[in-house]
Amino acid sequence: MENKYNIIDSHAHYDDEAFDEDREEVLKQIHQEGVTAVLNCGSSLKGLRKSYELANNYDFFYCALGIHPENADEFTEDTAQEIRDKSKNTKVKAIGEIGLDYYWDENPPREVQKEIFRKQMSLAEELGLPVVIHDRDAHADTLEILKEYPNVIGVIHCFSGSVEFARECIKLGYYIGFTGVVTFKNAKKIVEVAKDVPMDRILVETDCPYMAPTPYRGKRNKSSYIEYIIEKLAEIKEIHPESANKLFNDNINRLFNMEK
């Protein structure tokens, strides 16, 4: 079924093992359903390599290359050099997914996460690329590090902070990424953030295979489900969904220079 929107997914993980059995079929399907561009974000060394491969194999795919805080131990100077080399390819649009995750006790120590976050922010500055930021239960430290790199901008992916935190990020030039969480019945906090964030700073994303919106909550997510996020944000902002879709796509293209 073709989608009524021209969908650009600013954050996906089609390299994830959840797609191992039917990846090619799913990618063909989402393209037929109106998905015109996808930014696939690396999280591990294996994941960034697979993201790069997907971007090279599919015309409508682009990639962000980086090491997620859960995998901070994987980031070495060799990793940095590999990202430098791969970033010469115009399909590479950002450094990410990088940042801090204080939710899981088994993650690398916080000081290690912060060190690797700073190294990847420096790499983004060196390469002139935007960043895709992962921030879970680490708002204060994330903001402190973002402020250390005034020449770098990007998106706070799957935003989970307060209205005040969103405003601070926007002041630094960042965009705010909204996933299917905004459609959940208990998502009062993120709805308040969406009301406050200017239209020209909103990005829509799936984080698929995770974060599927209502009515698919708990199931494997895919990029065409962004229509539910667009419609919920349009309702919150009191704007026509097709107008909202165009504005969100303009934002994605402004930040990541992805073709429409």
C-alpha positions, 0 to 999 in steps of 0.5 A, a space after each residue: 500500500 502506497 503511503 500518502 506521505 513522502 517519508 524520510 526516516 532520519 534514524 533507522 537500524 536496518 543493520 539490526 539482526 531483527 531484519 536478518 531473515 527478510 531485510 531485502 523484502 522489507 526494504 523493497 516494501 518500504 520503498 513501495 510504501 512511499 519511503 524516499 530516504 533512510 539514514 541508517 545509523 551505526 551503533 557498533 563496529 559491525 553495525 557501522 560497517 553494515 550501515 555503510 554497506 546498505 547505503 552503498 547497495 540502496 539508492 535511497 539509503 544513507 548512513 551515519 557512522 559511529 559507536 554507541 555508548 553501550 559499545 564505547 570499548 570498541 572505539 579505537 584510533 583504528 575505528 576513527 581512521 576507518 570512519 575518516 576513510 569511509 566518510 569520503 563517500 558522499 553517502 555518509 551524512 553524519 557521525 552517530 549514533 554517539 553519546 551517553 547511556 547511564 541507564 544500564 549498569 553493565 554499560 562501560 563506565 561513565 568516564 569511558 563513555 564521556 571520553 569516547 563521546 568527546 573523541 567522536 565529537 572531535 571527529 565530527 568537527 574534523 570531518 565537518 559532519 553533523 552528529 546523531 546523539 544518543 542520550 539516556 538518563 545523562 542529560 546534564 553530562 550530554 549538554 556539558 559535552 555538546 557545549 564544548 563543541 560549538 562548531 558541531 550540530 546535529 540531532 538529539 535522537 529519540 528525545 527523552 528530556 524536559 522542555 528546558 533541556 530541549 530549549 538548551 539543545 536548540 540554542 546550541 543549534 540542535 534538532 529534536 528527534 521524535 519517535 513513535 513514543 510521541 504516539 503512546 497514551 502515557 507520553 505526556 512529557 514528550 508531548 509537552 516537548 513537541 508543543 514547545 519545539 519550533 517546527 523548524 527543529 523537529 525531526 521524525 525517526 523510527 529507530 526501527 526495529 524499535 519504538 514502533 508507534 501506536 497502533 503497532 506498539 511492541 511490534 517490529 518497526 519500519 520506516 513507513 510507520 512514520 506516518 503515525 508520528 507525522 500525524 500525531 505531531 501535526 495534531 499537537 502543532 495544529 497543522 495539516 499533516 501533509 504540510 508538517 511532513 514537508 517541513 519535517 523533510 526540509 529539516 532532515 535535508 537541511 541537517 543531513 543533506 539527504 536527497 529528496 
